[in-house]
Amino acid sequence: MIRGSRLKGARVQKGLTQEELGDLVGVGKSAICCYEKETRNPSLETIIEFMSILGVTADYLLGTDELIKTEVDKNVKYITMTNEEVKFIKALRKDKSVYSILLKDPVLVSNELKKIYS
C-alpha cells in the first residue's frame, strides 16, 4: 500500500488537484482521494505513472525509508519503515518500561496505538 500522505504531499507540491492528477494517470478524482486516504491501492501501472508525473520514487510512495532486517528463530524477514516510524521506535527505547511492554506484546500495543491515532 502506498502512503497516502506522501502521495498527497507530492501532488500538492506539484500544484495539482486530485482531479488533475487523476486525469494525468487515467483514473477519477475519487480514486486519487481513496489512494490518499489509503482505502484503496493503485495498480502498479498507476504507481509508475505517479513516479513519472510527481518526480518521486516508488520507495518514497511506499514509505520505504528504512529496510530493517529482523530475525526470529533463524527466520530472516525484512520490513520497511518510514523515517517517522524509526524515530518513534528510538523514542520508545528511551523509556525502558514502555519498550519492554512493547516487546512483550507488540500486537496489544499496536492495537492501542491505532485506537489513539485513528
Residue frames as qw, qx, qy, qz and C-alpha x, y, z in Angstrom:
[[0.000, 0.889, 0.459, 0.000, 0.00, 0.00, 0.00],
 [0.378, 0.480, -0.051, 0.790, 1.26, 3.46, -0.78],
 [0.256, -0.424, -0.477, 0.726, 1.46, 6.13, 1.90],
 [0.153, 0.802, 0.539, 0.205, -1.44, 8.46, 1.21],
 [0.239, -0.906, -0.049, 0.346, 0.16, 11.42, 2.95],
 [0.437, -0.379, 0.491, 0.651, 3.19, 11.12, 0.71],
 [0.324, 0.445, 0.678, 0.487, 1.10, 10.94, -2.45],
 [0.026, -0.919, -0.393, -0.004, -0.89, 13.98, -1.34],
 [0.375, -0.767, 0.136, 0.503, 2.24, 15.91, -0.39],
 [0.420, -0.116, 0.593, 0.677, 3.90, 15.23, -3.76],
 [0.211, 0.646, 0.649, 0.342, 0.68, 16.14, -5.59],
 [0.148, -0.943, -0.243, 0.172, 0.29, 19.41, -3.71],
 [0.442, -0.579, 0.308, 0.612, 3.96, 20.25, -4.20],
 [0.342, 0.129, 0.658, 0.659, 3.46, 19.87, -7.97],
 [0.234, 0.243, 0.052, -0.940, 0.43, 22.17, -7.75],
 [0.328, -0.103, -0.790, -0.507, -2.04, 19.53, -8.92],
 [0.651, -0.172, 0.257, -0.693, -5.58, 18.94, -7.74],
 [0.564, -0.042, 0.817, -0.113, -6.85, 15.41, -7.22],
 [0.699, 0.599, 0.312, -0.234, -8.85, 15.74, -10.42],
 [0.364, 0.821, -0.402, -0.177, -5.83, 16.93, -12.43],
 [0.204, -0.469, 0.860, 0.003, -3.63, 14.09, -11.16],
 [0.662, 0.205, 0.687, -0.217, -6.41, 11.61, -11.86],
 [0.641, 0.726, 0.031, -0.248, -6.72, 12.87, -15.44],
 [0.168, 0.756, -0.622, -0.118, -2.96, 12.51, -15.93],
 [0.189, -0.295, 0.935, -0.062, -2.90, 8.88, -14.75],
 [0.431, -0.052, -0.713, -0.550, -6.26, 7.87, -16.17],
 [0.281, -0.393, -0.841, 0.243, -8.33, 7.49, -13.00],
 [0.199, -0.797, -0.380, -0.426, -11.07, 9.58, -11.42],
 [0.093, -0.639, 0.344, -0.682, -10.75, 12.15, -8.66],
 [0.809, -0.440, 0.098, -0.376, -12.43, 9.70, -6.28],
 [0.943, 0.073, -0.218, 0.243, -9.68, 7.12, -6.90],
 [0.380, 0.502, -0.359, 0.689, -6.98, 9.68, -6.02],
 [0.466, -0.579, 0.212, -0.634, -8.95, 10.56, -2.89],
 [0.958, -0.246, -0.034, -0.143, -9.08, 6.87, -1.92],
 [0.785, 0.277, -0.308, 0.460, -5.34, 6.43, -2.55],
 [0.099, 0.565, -0.336, 0.747, -4.61, 9.45, -0.34],
 [0.648, -0.464, 0.227, -0.560, -6.88, 8.10, 2.42],
 [0.039, 0.352, -0.934, 0.054, -5.30, 4.65, 1.99],
 [0.687, 0.125, 0.518, -0.494, -8.66, 2.96, 1.48],
 [0.861, 0.483, 0.146, -0.067, -7.74, 1.72, -1.99],
 [0.570, -0.433, 0.483, 0.505, -4.49, 0.62, -3.64],
 [0.466, 0.713, -0.257, -0.456, -3.37, 1.87, -7.04],
 [0.960, 0.248, 0.075, 0.102, -2.20, -0.58, -9.68],
 [0.687, -0.302, 0.259, 0.608, 1.50, -0.98, -10.40],
 [0.411, 0.489, 0.402, 0.656, 0.99, 0.92, -13.65],
 [0.163, -0.918, -0.236, -0.273, -0.59, 3.81, -11.75],
 [0.632, -0.688, 0.083, 0.347, 2.28, 3.89, -9.26],
 [0.623, 0.035, 0.352, 0.698, 4.71, 4.11, -12.17],
 [0.158, 0.741, 0.361, 0.544, 2.68, 7.00, -13.59],
 [0.428, -0.895, -0.121, 0.029, 2.78, 8.74, -10.20],
 [0.704, -0.384, 0.196, 0.564, 6.56, 8.35, -10.15],
 [0.470, 0.316, 0.397, 0.722, 6.92, 9.93, -13.56],
 [0.039, -0.808, -0.354, -0.470, 4.46, 12.78, -13.05],
 [0.492, -0.865, -0.074, -0.069, 5.38, 13.64, -9.46],
 [0.400, 0.696, -0.486, 0.346, 9.12, 13.02, -9.72],
 [0.548, -0.540, 0.534, -0.351, 9.24, 10.63, -6.77],
 [0.229, 0.281, -0.928, -0.082, 10.40, 7.05, -6.34],
 [0.716, -0.291, -0.554, -0.311, 8.27, 4.01, -5.61],
 [0.530, -0.130, -0.637, 0.545, 10.20, 3.64, -2.34],
 [0.048, -0.068, 0.244, -0.966, 9.07, 7.12, -1.36],
 [0.577, -0.191, -0.281, -0.743, 5.42, 6.42, -2.22],
 [0.773, -0.198, -0.600, -0.066, 5.54, 3.09, -0.38],
 [0.509, -0.800, 0.163, -0.274, 7.11, 4.63, 2.72],
 [0.950, -0.059, -0.077, 0.295, 10.29, 2.61, 2.43],
 [0.023, 0.927, -0.321, 0.192, 12.82, 4.93, 4.05],
 [0.238, -0.553, 0.779, -0.172, 14.44, 2.12, 6.01],
 [0.840, 0.073, -0.491, -0.218, 14.73, -1.57, 5.23],
 [0.425, -0.569, 0.586, -0.390, 15.03, -3.39, 8.55],
 [0.600, 0.156, -0.782, -0.062, 16.31, -6.96, 8.81],
 [0.637, -0.431, 0.380, -0.514, 14.66, -8.97, 11.56],
 [0.501, 0.208, -0.840, -0.021, 15.43, -12.47, 12.71],
 [0.667, -0.317, 0.387, -0.552, 13.24, -14.64, 14.89],
 [0.831, -0.107, 0.541, -0.073, 14.23, -18.28, 15.43],
 [0.420, -0.240, 0.662, 0.573, 16.61, -18.11, 12.45],
 [0.386, 0.660, 0.604, 0.222, 13.82, -16.90, 10.16],
 [0.238, -0.251, 0.105, 0.932, 15.05, -13.75, 8.43],
 [0.205, 0.769, 0.595, 0.116, 12.44, -11.24, 7.37],
 [0.259, 0.042, 0.062, 0.963, 12.73, -7.71, 6.03],
 [0.017, 0.799, 0.581, -0.153, 10.28, -4.99, 6.93],
 [0.294, 0.471, 0.146, 0.819, 10.03, -1.45, 5.68],
 [0.290, -0.714, -0.461, 0.440, 9.68, 1.59, 7.89],
 [0.211, 0.881, 0.119, 0.406, 9.34, 5.30, 7.37],
 [0.350, 0.365, -0.418, 0.755, 11.78, 7.70, 9.00],
 [0.455, -0.490, 0.126, -0.733, 8.95, 8.73, 11.33],
 [0.928, -0.260, -0.201, -0.178, 8.44, 5.13, 12.48],
 [0.739, 0.163, -0.403, 0.514, 12.15, 4.70, 13.12],
 [0.025, 0.457, -0.308, 0.834, 12.20, 7.93, 15.18],
 [0.707, -0.432, -0.042, -0.559, 9.16, 6.70, 17.13],
 [0.937, -0.131, -0.306, 0.105, 10.84, 3.41, 18.00],
 [0.515, 0.296, -0.389, 0.705, 14.03, 5.20, 19.05],
 [0.280, -0.493, 0.198, -0.799, 11.97, 7.43, 21.32],
 [0.871, -0.336, -0.167, -0.318, 10.26, 4.37, 22.82],
 [0.820, 0.094, -0.429, 0.367, 13.62, 2.78, 23.56],
 [0.124, 0.487, -0.377, 0.778, 14.46, 5.71, 25.82],
 [0.607, -0.347, 0.311, -0.644, 11.66, 4.67, 28.18],
 [0.126, 0.255, -0.959, 0.012, 12.68, 1.15, 29.19],
 [0.376, 0.183, 0.777, -0.470, 9.36, 0.26, 30.86],
 [0.626, 0.536, 0.083, -0.561, 7.28, 1.20, 27.80],
 [0.411, 0.539, -0.672, -0.299, 9.73, -0.51, 25.46],
 [0.089, -0.156, 0.971, -0.156, 9.63, -3.74, 27.47],
 [0.547, 0.363, 0.557, -0.509, 5.82, -3.77, 27.28],
 [0.564, 0.613, -0.259, -0.489, 6.06, -3.29, 23.52],
 [0.240, 0.433, -0.860, -0.126, 8.45, -6.21, 23.18],
 [0.285, 0.014, 0.897, -0.336, 6.27, -8.49, 25.32],
 [0.389, 0.544, 0.736, -0.107, 3.04, -7.86, 23.41],
 [0.125, -0.178, 0.342, 0.914, 3.54, -5.83, 20.21],
 [0.098, -0.442, -0.748, -0.485, 0.04, -6.64, 18.91],
 [0.281, -0.735, -0.557, 0.266, -1.60, -5.21, 22.02],
 [0.260, -0.542, 0.016, 0.799, 0.50, -2.05, 21.82],
 [0.094, 0.055, 0.596, 0.796, -0.18, -1.72, 18.09],
 [0.157, -0.601, -0.740, -0.258, -3.93, -2.03, 18.64],
 [0.297, -0.737, -0.382, 0.471, -3.85, 0.55, 21.41],
 [0.226, -0.362, 0.243, 0.871, -1.87, 2.98, 19.25],
 [0.019, 0.305, 0.706, 0.639, -4.35, 2.52, 16.40],
 [0.210, -0.740, -0.636, 0.061, -7.17, 3.46, 18.79],
 [0.307, -0.663, -0.129, 0.671, -5.33, 6.58, 19.87],
 [0.136, -0.407, 0.385, 0.817, -4.28, 7.77, 16.42],
 [0.075, 0.274, 0.799, 0.529, -7.29, 6.81, 14.31]]
